[in-house]
Amino acid sequence: MKLTNHQLTIIEETLVLNGVVYDDIKLELIDHIASEIEAEAFSEAKPFEIILTKVFDKWKPQLKPTSHNLLLGYGFLAPKIISDKFADDKKKELLVAGVTVCMLTVLILLIKSKFQSPSILSGIVFVLQTTCVLGALLIVSARLFVLKSKTKTTYLFWFNKSFSLILLYGLLIGSGFFPILVTNENLEIRVGSLIVALTYLFLVYGNLKFFYKHLQFKKKLSISNT
């Protein structure tokens, strides 16, 4: 049995009632659930409504509201399938960020200690500060672009969640209020300031990637609807 558009709409509405509000996950789940219903209908001659209830009973554990407070913040609650995905994404992001920032920090400090040239250090600081300002401007432009977006994706969720913090730190670092390579002889202070700046740049990169993925999904959705 091939499901009708009306039946697919019922599946979508049921998912929304269970808290699945992100279009990218919703579209994927509709495909899975529709396939299961079609398989059940092929083996059992039962009405759509009965098969729908049976299939959704199987999905109940994945649709149960769940939170990952340490990773996603207190107060965040979403269906388990979404909450788990967000938590896994955050773990991967933290791991990649940690490794990347540590490697770049060591590299820059090695350059600093090897050359001991004011012009080279000034160049490093200038490049990092300029990149921070450009990153902040790109984030603002992206935010304005998706401000009235009707497509709700997990990518847009993460983009919006980090927007204010990224913008604030970008302006502080870019304006020199938060120095990148301080002249203080305390190595811990110098390393700490550098790590903050590099972490910010990594967050900008990650957020712009979320913005791009949101646009990709939006384009894919518009093509599939034509």
N, C-alpha and C positions, 0 to 999 in steps of 0.2 A: 504494500500500500504506500503510495506516494502522498506525503502530507500536503494539504492545501495551504495557501497563504494565511487563511483564517486560523488554521490549526497551529501554524508556526507563530502567529501573533499571540495565541493563547499561551504557548510555551514561553515566549518572551515576557509576557505580562506576569506569569507565575514566577519567573526568575526575578523580576523586578520586585515583586511582593516579598521575595525572600532575601532582598538586599543586594542582588547582583545588578548594580547600576552602571558599571563600566562597560562601554560598548564593545571593547576588544575581547574581554572575557565573556561577555554575554553572547557575542556572535559565535565564539568557539563552543560554548556550552550548548547553544541552540543546535549546532551541527551534531554534537555528540548525542544529545537527548533525542533529537529527531531520528537519528539512525537507530537508536535503541527502540524507539516506538515503532518504527517501520519493521524492525526485525521481529518484535513481539507480535505485531499485527499479522505478519507473514505466517507465524507459527500458531497463533491463536486467533480465532475469529471472534474478537471482542470489540465493543465500541471504543472509539478513540479516548473518551473521558476515563474509562476504567483503566486502559493501558497507561494513560498519562499519569494517573494516580499511582499506579504500580511502579512506574519508572522513577517518579519523583521520590517515592519512598526509599528507593535505592540511593538517591542522591542526598537524602536528609542529613547524613553525617557531614557531608561536604558543604552544606548550606547552613549549618549551625553557627550562630554568631560566636566569634572567637577573637581574642586579643593577644597581641605580643607586646606587652607594655614596655619592656626594656628596649626593644628594637624600633617600635613604631610610635611610642609615646603613650602616656596614660590617657585614657578616654577614647582611644581608637578602638572601634568595634566593627567587624565586617564578617560576612560568611567565611567559614574556614578556608575554602578554596582560594579566596582573595587574600585573607589575612596571611595564610601560609606563603603564598606567592610573594607578597610584599616583604615578609620576613626573610625569605630566601634571597630576594633581590638586594635587600639591605645588607645581608651578610656578605654577599659577593662584592658589593660596592665598598664596604669597609675594608675587606681583605685587599682588593686591588688598590684602593686609595692608600692604605698603610704601606704596602710594598713600593708603590710608585713614588710616594712622597719621601720615604726613607732613602731610596736610591738617588733621587734628585738632590736631596739635602746633602748627602755625603759627597756627591759630585761637585756641587757648588762650593762647599767648604774646602774641598781639595784644591779647586781652582783658586780660591781665595788665599789659601795658605801657600800655594806653589808660586804664584806670581807676585803677591803683595804689591800690586800696582793700583794706585787710586783710580786711574782711568778705567781699568778693567772692572774694578768693584763698582764704580759709578755706572758703567755700562750694564752690568748685571742688574743693579737696582733699577735703572731706567727701563730696561726691557720688562722686568717683572711688574713695575708700577704701571707702565703703559698697557701691558696685557691685562692687568686687573681693571683698569679704567675701561678698556675696550670690551672686556668681558661683561662689566656692569651695564654698558650701553647696549650690548647685544641682548642681554637678559631683559632689559626694559623694552627693547623693540619687540622681542619675542612675546613678552607679556601683553603688550598692546595688540599684537597680531591675533592672539588667541582669547582676548578678553571676552568677546561675544560668541565664542565657539559653542555650538550646540552639541557637538560631539564630545561625549564624556569618556575619557580613556584613563587607564592606570598611569600612562605616561604623563598626561596632563595633571593628574593628581600629584605626582612627585614633583613636577615642575612648579606648581603653585605652592606646594608645601614648603619648598626651600627658597622661594623667590625673595621674600622680605629680608631674610638673614643674609643671603648672598649679596643682595644689593647694598645693604648696610656695610658689610665688611669690605666689599669692593671699593666703595667710596672712601672708607677709612684708610685702607691700604694705598689706594691710588693717589690720595691727596697727601700722603706722607705722614698722616696722623699716627699711623701704626708703622714704625720703621721696619724695613725688611732685613737689612744687614746692619744692625746697630754697632756702634763703635765700642760699646762696653767690652771690657776684657773678659767678662764672665762668659765662658763658652756656652753654658746652659741658656743664658739669655739670648745669645746670638742664634743658637740652634732653634730655640723656641719660636723666635720671631720669624725665622725662615720657614719653619714647618707650617705655621699659621698661614703664611702667604701662599705656599705651594698647595696646601690643603684647599684654600679658597679657589685657586685656579683649577684644581681637579674637580671641585664642585661645580664650577662654571661649565667645564667641559661636559660633565655628567648631565647637567640641566639642559644644555643645548642639545645633547643627544636625545633626551626625553622629548624635547620640543620637535626635533626632526622626526622621531618615531611617531609622534602624535599626528604630524602632517602626513606621513606616509600612510598611516591607518585611515585617516580621513579621506585621502585620495582613493585608497583601495575601496572604501565604503561607498564613495560616490560612483565609482566605476561599476561596482556590483549592483547598484540600485538603478542603473540606466538600462 
